[in-house]
Amino acid sequence: RCIYCGMVLDRERIRSKVDGEVLFFCSQRCLSLYRALGPMAKVRSQVQTERFDIIERLEAKRNSRVLTLVHRREPWSDERSGFITIEDSEALVAQIRRTPAERPVDLIIHTPGGLVLAAEMIAMAVRKHPSRVTAIVPFYAMSGGSLIALAAGEILMEKESILGPLDPQIDGFPARSLITLPHRKPIETM
């Protein structure tokens, strides 16, 4: 596997010596990104390797294709934890479509939610997959994450895991309150 992105390496790979250690990358881009992370690159590769190992074991145990929709702040990143985006839906829908019809899908969901359109697209792909789809919620699936989980045929959760309410928002305000605002406070009163 590529030490940076985890892609399975075929014969075409880039070999590089980093801090005295020989590492393999799938592309020059991954090598550059690895070097740009500096000291946190090793942490990232260790965590990613553990995740890929867990996914491979889960796939073997359940005879399924494991996909993930995870939004959290990573220790090597300064970025906020994120939310469901159009890019997430494009990637996940493509992965679901590429999964053979007879192969079950296990979808690990850990997200605060996100764009309604993106969540609906993923949920529709989940519903349309001909084989069994199981949503696995280790911690939480809020809003759009709940919508996706509910589209699956089965939901597996821990005792402490939660599904949150579907709460569409506009600029951070609950959509329902903005829709009813003109009735509660007519424009003439302003």
Stockholm file with secondary structure:
# STOCKHOLM 1.0

chainA/1-190         RCIYCGMVLDRERIRSKVDGEVLFFCSQRCLSLYRALGPMAKVRSQVQTERFDIIERLEAKRNSRVLTLVHRREPWSDERSGFITIEDSEALVAQIRRTPAERPVDLIIHTPGGLVLAAEMIAMAVRKHPSRVTAIVPFYAMSGGSLIALAAGEILMEKESILGPLDPQIDGFPARSLITLPHRKPIETM
#=GR chainA/1-190 SS CCTTTCCCCCSCCEEEEETTEEEEESSHHHHHHHHHHTTHHHHHHHHHHHHHHHHHHHHHHHTSEEEEEECCCCTTCCSCCCCBCHHHHHHHHHHHHHSCTTSCEEEEEEBCCBCHHHHHHHHHHHHHCSSCEEEEESSEECTHHHHHHHHSSEEEECTTCEECCCCCEETTEEHHHHHHHHHHSCGGGC
#=GC SS_cons         CCTTTCCCCCSCCEEEEETTEEEEESSHHHHHHHHHHTTHHHHHHHHHHHHHHHHHHHHHHHTSEEEEEECCCCTTCCSCCCCBCHHHHHHHHHHHHHSCTTSCEEEEEEBCCBCHHHHHHHHHHHHHCSSCEEEEESSEECTHHHHHHHHSSEEEECTTCEECCCCCEETTEEHHHHHHHHHHSCGGGC
//
